[in-house]
Amino acid sequence: MEHWRSDSGAPWPWDDEFRTGCTLEHAGYWLSWLIAHFGPVTRVVTAAEATAPDKRGRRYDTPDASVATLTFADGPMTRLTCSIVAPHDHRLRVIGDTGVVEVPRAWDNAAPVRVRRRLRIRRRLLESPVPRRHRLRGATHPKVGRWGAASMNFALGPVEMLEAIAGGRSSRLAGDYALHLTEVTLACQTTGIHEMTTSCARMEPMPWAA
């Protein structure tokens, strides 16, 4: 991994990644969606460990595996797992009474949203092996290419801020939302039972998604 290079030739900062830990580095991709959709988290119960402390000839005590259970004020409960020692699984799945809504890569702004209906075959409950893709009518947000991290449009956040300032409104990403997201992320990094001290409103949908 010390030989990894981006398209620009910049090396991957693997030492910083190991020191910070995969939870602080990556949990925000999933938490940002979860808090936006379900509103504020009230409690986080976390188990986090450094399961492989020796990496690339150095020792890191920062957790490289964490499992957090999040309880939301409006009722849903979520499990979020972050680990560099587990198989890659970047899905975001919402499980309901009649089916499952899933996104294969939470960090991909253009990732398809699919719905799997719940089926009852004799006495067994199964999710349909053939999902139905959910599409919005009309244009949505600007999309970029589909190559690695480049599938993320990093400008969407700044654009939202600029449009909020120009329109004289509060940004969807500022203030209470950003603070609450930070507190929940830190709770996912540390073993224990964490009662949240911050909160935020459920995010207003984008005009093209309403």
ZAGUVO-206532 format. One record per residue (C-alpha): x, y, z; residue in three letters. Coordinates in Angstrom, 3 decimals. Layout:
// residues N
<site xx="X" yy="Y" zz="Z" mise="ALA"/>
...
END
This chain:
// residues 210
<site xx="0.000" yy="0.000" zz="0.000" mise="MET"/>
<site xx="2.966" yy="2.320" zz="0.441" mise="GLU"/>
<site xx="3.270" yy="2.050" zz="-3.342" mise="HIS"/>
<site xx="-0.310" yy="3.155" zz="-4.056" mise="TRP"/>
<site xx="-0.602" yy="6.341" zz="-6.098" mise="ARG"/>
<site xx="-3.573" yy="8.390" zz="-7.224" mise="SER"/>
<site xx="-4.022" yy="9.427" zz="-10.848" mise="ASP"/>
<site xx="-2.207" yy="12.642" zz="-9.947" mise="SER"/>
<site xx="0.740" yy="10.673" zz="-8.568" mise="GLY"/>
<site xx="0.070" yy="11.560" zz="-4.929" mise="ALA"/>
<site xx="0.857" yy="8.710" zz="-2.478" mise="PRO"/>
<site xx="-1.861" yy="7.257" zz="-0.300" mise="TRP"/>
<site xx="-1.320" yy="8.516" zz="3.302" mise="PRO"/>
<site xx="-1.451" yy="5.049" zz="4.849" mise="TRP"/>
<site xx="0.273" yy="6.121" zz="8.065" mise="ASP"/>
<site xx="-2.357" yy="8.810" zz="8.704" mise="ASP"/>
<site xx="-5.113" yy="6.312" zz="7.884" mise="GLU"/>
<site xx="-3.869" yy="3.787" zz="10.444" mise="PHE"/>
<site xx="-3.291" yy="6.431" zz="13.123" mise="ARG"/>
<site xx="-6.745" yy="7.979" zz="12.690" mise="THR"/>
<site xx="-8.533" yy="4.663" zz="12.257" mise="GLY"/>
<site xx="-11.025" yy="3.430" zz="9.688" mise="CYS"/>
<site xx="-14.044" yy="4.495" zz="11.759" mise="THR"/>
<site xx="-13.172" yy="8.193" zz="11.926" mise="LEU"/>
<site xx="-11.986" yy="8.071" zz="8.326" mise="GLU"/>
<site xx="-15.043" yy="6.422" zz="6.794" mise="HIS"/>
<site xx="-18.068" yy="6.232" zz="9.127" mise="ALA"/>
<site xx="-19.242" yy="9.645" zz="7.959" mise="GLY"/>
<site xx="-20.136" yy="8.308" zz="4.504" mise="TYR"/>
<site xx="-22.883" yy="6.169" zz="6.038" mise="TRP"/>
<site xx="-23.766" yy="8.333" zz="9.028" mise="LEU"/>
<site xx="-24.394" yy="11.379" zz="6.845" mise="SER"/>
<site xx="-27.093" yy="9.479" zz="4.950" mise="TRP"/>
<site xx="-28.574" yy="7.838" zz="8.040" mise="LEU"/>
<site xx="-28.905" yy="11.069" zz="10.032" mise="ILE"/>
<site xx="-30.238" yy="12.943" zz="7.019" mise="ALA"/>
<site xx="-32.965" yy="10.325" zz="6.493" mise="HIS"/>
<site xx="-33.827" yy="9.257" zz="10.039" mise="PHE"/>
<site xx="-32.982" yy="12.351" zz="12.056" mise="GLY"/>
<site xx="-30.967" yy="12.548" zz="15.278" mise="PRO"/>
<site xx="-29.342" yy="9.659" zz="17.125" mise="VAL"/>
<site xx="-30.023" yy="9.384" zz="20.859" mise="THR"/>
<site xx="-27.703" yy="6.529" zz="21.860" mise="ARG"/>
<site xx="-24.671" yy="4.721" zz="20.425" mise="VAL"/>
<site xx="-23.452" yy="1.391" zz="21.842" mise="VAL"/>
<site xx="-20.019" yy="0.537" zz="20.460" mise="THR"/>
<site xx="-17.453" yy="-2.254" zz="20.598" mise="ALA"/>
<site xx="-14.132" yy="-1.209" zz="19.052" mise="ALA"/>
<site xx="-10.769" yy="-2.968" zz="19.062" mise="GLU"/>
<site xx="-7.332" yy="-2.873" zz="17.460" mise="ALA"/>
<site xx="-7.481" yy="-6.432" zz="16.142" mise="THR"/>
<site xx="-4.269" yy="-6.145" zz="14.117" mise="ALA"/>
<site xx="-2.161" yy="-3.514" zz="15.893" mise="PRO"/>
<site xx="1.033" yy="-4.283" zz="13.960" mise="ASP"/>
<site xx="0.747" yy="-2.837" zz="10.475" mise="LYS"/>
<site xx="3.535" yy="-2.341" zz="7.957" mise="ARG"/>
<site xx="6.147" yy="-2.749" zz="10.686" mise="GLY"/>
<site xx="4.576" yy="-0.194" zz="13.023" mise="ARG"/>
<site xx="2.215" yy="-0.500" zz="15.973" mise="ARG"/>
<site xx="-1.116" yy="1.343" zz="16.057" mise="TYR"/>
<site xx="-3.493" yy="1.115" zz="19.012" mise="ASP"/>
<site xx="-6.318" yy="2.898" zz="17.161" mise="THR"/>
<site xx="-9.304" yy="0.561" zz="16.570" mise="PRO"/>
<site xx="-9.290" yy="-1.107" zz="13.161" mise="ASP"/>
<site xx="-12.679" yy="-2.746" zz="13.760" mise="ALA"/>
<site xx="-15.776" yy="-1.208" zz="15.298" mise="SER"/>
<site xx="-19.399" yy="-2.294" zz="15.548" mise="VAL"/>
<site xx="-21.834" yy="0.419" zz="16.620" mise="ALA"/>
<site xx="-25.551" yy="0.128" zz="17.291" mise="THR"/>
<site xx="-27.351" yy="3.431" zz="16.805" mise="LEU"/>
<site xx="-30.769" yy="4.247" zz="18.249" mise="THR"/>
<site xx="-32.609" yy="7.123" zz="16.562" mise="PHE"/>
<site xx="-35.070" yy="9.446" zz="18.255" mise="ALA"/>
<site xx="-37.775" yy="8.506" zz="15.757" mise="ASP"/>
<site xx="-37.372" yy="4.779" zz="16.379" mise="GLY"/>
<site xx="-35.104" yy="3.052" zz="13.806" mise="PRO"/>
<site xx="-32.113" yy="1.078" zz="15.035" mise="MET"/>
<site xx="-29.003" yy="0.744" zz="12.881" mise="THR"/>
<site xx="-25.835" yy="-1.325" zz="12.932" mise="ARG"/>
<site xx="-22.716" yy="0.263" zz="11.463" mise="LEU"/>
<site xx="-19.552" yy="-1.807" zz="11.068" mise="THR"/>
<site xx="-16.203" yy="-0.257" zz="10.105" mise="CYS"/>
<site xx="-13.165" yy="-2.476" zz="9.641" mise="SER"/>
<site xx="-10.074" yy="-2.923" zz="7.486" mise="ILE"/>
<site xx="-9.791" yy="-6.596" zz="8.475" mise="VAL"/>
<site xx="-13.260" yy="-7.654" zz="7.265" mise="ALA"/>
<site xx="-14.446" yy="-8.336" zz="3.693" mise="PRO"/>
<site xx="-15.381" yy="-5.232" zz="1.727" mise="HIS"/>
<site xx="-19.073" yy="-4.456" zz="2.051" mise="ASP"/>
<site xx="-19.929" yy="-0.843" zz="1.283" mise="HIS"/>
<site xx="-23.697" yy="-1.332" zz="1.149" mise="ARG"/>
<site xx="-26.292" yy="0.746" zz="2.896" mise="LEU"/>
<site xx="-29.432" yy="-1.303" zz="3.557" mise="ARG"/>
<site xx="-32.734" yy="-0.264" zz="5.098" mise="VAL"/>
<site xx="-34.835" yy="-3.259" zz="6.133" mise="ILE"/>
<site xx="-38.577" yy="-2.791" zz="6.385" mise="GLY"/>
<site xx="-41.692" yy="-4.900" zz="6.826" mise="ASP"/>
<site xx="-42.289" yy="-5.427" zz="3.111" mise="THR"/>
<site xx="-38.780" yy="-5.351" zz="1.689" mise="GLY"/>
<site xx="-35.258" yy="-3.959" zz="1.641" mise="VAL"/>
<site xx="-33.954" yy="-0.731" zz="0.121" mise="VAL"/>
<site xx="-30.256" yy="-0.959" zz="-0.711" mise="GLU"/>
<site xx="-27.435" yy="1.126" zz="-2.138" mise="VAL"/>
<site xx="-24.249" yy="-0.765" zz="-3.115" mise="PRO"/>
<site xx="-21.788" yy="2.035" zz="-2.304" mise="ARG"/>
<site xx="-22.792" yy="4.773" zz="0.124" mise="ALA"/>
<site xx="-19.945" yy="7.059" zz="-1.013" mise="TRP"/>
<site xx="-20.941" yy="6.898" zz="-4.698" mise="ASP"/>
<site xx="-23.195" yy="9.847" zz="-5.587" mise="ASN"/>
<site xx="-24.449" yy="7.981" zz="-8.638" mise="ALA"/>
<site xx="-24.978" yy="4.571" zz="-7.018" mise="ALA"/>
<site xx="-28.285" yy="2.912" zz="-7.946" mise="PRO"/>
<site xx="-31.041" yy="2.596" zz="-5.351" mise="VAL"/>
<site xx="-32.713" yy="-0.808" zz="-5.498" mise="ARG"/>
<site xx="-35.708" yy="-2.325" zz="-3.737" mise="VAL"/>
<site xx="-36.023" yy="-6.024" zz="-2.935" mise="ARG"/>
<site xx="-39.552" yy="-7.098" zz="-2.055" mise="ARG"/>
<site xx="-40.006" yy="-9.525" zz="0.829" mise="ARG"/>
<site xx="-41.471" yy="-12.828" zz="-0.311" mise="LEU"/>
<site xx="-43.169" yy="-15.620" zz="1.623" mise="ARG"/>
<site xx="-42.514" yy="-19.046" zz="0.112" mise="ILE"/>
<site xx="-44.268" yy="-21.689" zz="2.136" mise="ARG"/>
<site xx="-43.105" yy="-20.844" zz="5.644" mise="ARG"/>
<site xx="-39.914" yy="-19.021" zz="4.681" mise="ARG"/>
<site xx="-39.394" yy="-15.259" zz="4.405" mise="LEU"/>
<site xx="-37.001" yy="-14.271" zz="1.617" mise="LEU"/>
<site xx="-35.881" yy="-11.105" zz="-0.162" mise="GLU"/>
<site xx="-36.459" yy="-11.153" zz="-3.903" mise="SER"/>
<site xx="-33.283" yy="-12.135" zz="-5.804" mise="PRO"/>
<site xx="-34.341" yy="-9.731" zz="-8.556" mise="VAL"/>
<site xx="-34.320" yy="-6.146" zz="-7.231" mise="PRO"/>
<site xx="-36.254" yy="-3.270" zz="-8.774" mise="ARG"/>
<site xx="-34.272" yy="-0.107" zz="-9.370" mise="ARG"/>
<site xx="-35.849" yy="3.072" zz="-8.044" mise="HIS"/>
<site xx="-35.325" yy="6.051" zz="-10.345" mise="ARG"/>
<site xx="-36.202" yy="9.703" zz="-9.908" mise="LEU"/>
<site xx="-37.807" yy="11.534" zz="-12.762" mise="ARG"/>
<site xx="-35.810" yy="14.379" zz="-14.244" mise="GLY"/>
<site xx="-32.313" yy="15.643" zz="-13.573" mise="ALA"/>
<site xx="-30.777" yy="15.285" zz="-10.123" mise="THR"/>
<site xx="-27.311" yy="16.386" zz="-9.011" mise="HIS"/>
<site xx="-24.236" yy="16.773" zz="-11.257" mise="PRO"/>
<site xx="-22.452" yy="13.449" zz="-11.676" mise="LYS"/>
<site xx="-18.824" yy="12.680" zz="-12.349" mise="VAL"/>
<site xx="-16.971" yy="9.676" zz="-13.761" mise="GLY"/>
<site xx="-17.133" yy="6.188" zz="-12.305" mise="ARG"/>
<site xx="-13.560" yy="5.413" zz="-11.361" mise="TRP"/>
<site xx="-12.693" yy="4.695" zz="-7.724" mise="GLY"/>
<site xx="-13.043" yy="7.666" zz="-5.395" mise="ALA"/>
<site xx="-13.613" yy="9.869" zz="-8.436" mise="ALA"/>
<site xx="-17.221" yy="8.667" zz="-8.414" mise="SER"/>
<site xx="-17.716" yy="11.059" zz="-5.485" mise="MET"/>
<site xx="-18.575" yy="14.617" zz="-6.472" mise="ASN"/>
<site xx="-16.629" yy="16.454" zz="-3.779" mise="PHE"/>
<site xx="-18.053" yy="19.818" zz="-4.884" mise="ALA"/>
<site xx="-21.654" yy="19.035" zz="-3.900" mise="LEU"/>
<site xx="-21.122" yy="20.122" zz="-0.283" mise="GLY"/>
<site xx="-19.526" yy="23.492" zz="-1.119" mise="PRO"/>
<site xx="-22.215" yy="24.109" zz="-3.755" mise="VAL"/>
<site xx="-24.931" yy="23.498" zz="-1.157" mise="GLU"/>
<site xx="-23.230" yy="26.002" zz="1.176" mise="MET"/>
<site xx="-22.935" yy="28.638" zz="-1.547" mise="LEU"/>
<site xx="-26.556" yy="28.197" zz="-2.639" mise="GLU"/>
<site xx="-27.706" yy="28.532" zz="0.991" mise="ALA"/>
<site xx="-25.757" yy="31.768" zz="1.415" mise="ILE"/>
<site xx="-27.089" yy="33.146" zz="-1.865" mise="ALA"/>
<site xx="-30.649" yy="32.189" zz="-0.942" mise="GLY"/>
<site xx="-30.472" yy="33.504" zz="2.608" mise="GLY"/>
<site xx="-31.261" yy="30.153" zz="4.171" mise="ARG"/>
<site xx="-29.492" yy="27.751" zz="6.512" mise="SER"/>
<site xx="-27.375" yy="25.128" zz="4.792" mise="SER"/>
<site xx="-28.474" yy="21.517" zz="5.114" mise="ARG"/>
<site xx="-24.906" yy="20.602" zz="6.113" mise="LEU"/>
<site xx="-24.111" yy="23.294" zz="8.663" mise="ALA"/>
<site xx="-24.657" yy="23.938" zz="12.354" mise="GLY"/>
<site xx="-26.578" yy="21.320" zz="14.313" mise="ASP"/>
<site xx="-26.291" yy="18.638" zz="11.610" mise="TYR"/>
<site xx="-22.498" yy="18.900" zz="11.341" mise="ALA"/>
<site xx="-22.044" yy="18.955" zz="15.121" mise="LEU"/>
<site xx="-24.345" yy="15.969" zz="15.663" mise="HIS"/>
<site xx="-22.659" yy="13.987" zz="12.887" mise="LEU"/>
<site xx="-19.292" yy="14.627" zz="14.551" mise="THR"/>
<site xx="-20.503" yy="13.495" zz="17.987" mise="GLU"/>
<site xx="-22.017" yy="10.293" zz="16.597" mise="VAL"/>
<site xx="-18.835" yy="9.524" zz="14.628" mise="THR"/>
<site xx="-16.669" yy="9.923" zz="17.715" mise="LEU"/>
<site xx="-19.027" yy="7.640" zz="19.645" mise="ALA"/>
<site xx="-18.655" yy="4.964" zz="16.960" mise="CYS"/>
<site xx="-14.876" yy="5.062" zz="17.478" mise="GLN"/>
<site xx="-14.897" yy="4.307" zz="21.222" mise="THR"/>
<site xx="-16.103" yy="1.239" zz="23.119" mise="THR"/>
<site xx="-18.959" yy="2.029" zz="25.472" mise="GLY"/>
<site xx="-22.528" yy="3.267" zz="25.821" mise="ILE"/>
<site xx="-22.797" yy="6.857" zz="24.618" mise="HIS"/>
<site xx="-25.821" yy="9.072" zz="25.234" mise="GLU"/>
<site xx="-25.819" yy="11.865" zz="22.671" mise="MET"/>
<site xx="-25.759" yy="15.452" zz="23.918" mise="THR"/>
<site xx="-26.424" yy="17.064" zz="20.526" mise="THR"/>
<site xx="-29.329" yy="16.806" zz="18.123" mise="SER"/>
<site xx="-30.502" yy="18.082" zz="14.743" mise="CYS"/>
<site xx="-33.583" yy="18.233" zz="12.568" mise="ALA"/>
<site xx="-34.196" yy="15.678" zz="9.854" mise="ARG"/>
<site xx="-32.694" yy="17.057" zz="6.659" mise="MET"/>
<site xx="-34.947" yy="18.760" zz="4.114" mise="GLU"/>
<site xx="-34.840" yy="16.826" zz="0.813" mise="PRO"/>
<site xx="-33.187" yy="18.380" zz="-2.214" mise="MET"/>
<site xx="-35.695" yy="20.043" zz="-4.588" mise="PRO"/>
<site xx="-35.170" yy="17.341" zz="-7.206" mise="TRP"/>
<site xx="-35.859" yy="14.577" zz="-4.655" mise="ALA"/>
<site xx="-38.966" yy="15.973" zz="-2.992" mise="ALA"/>
END
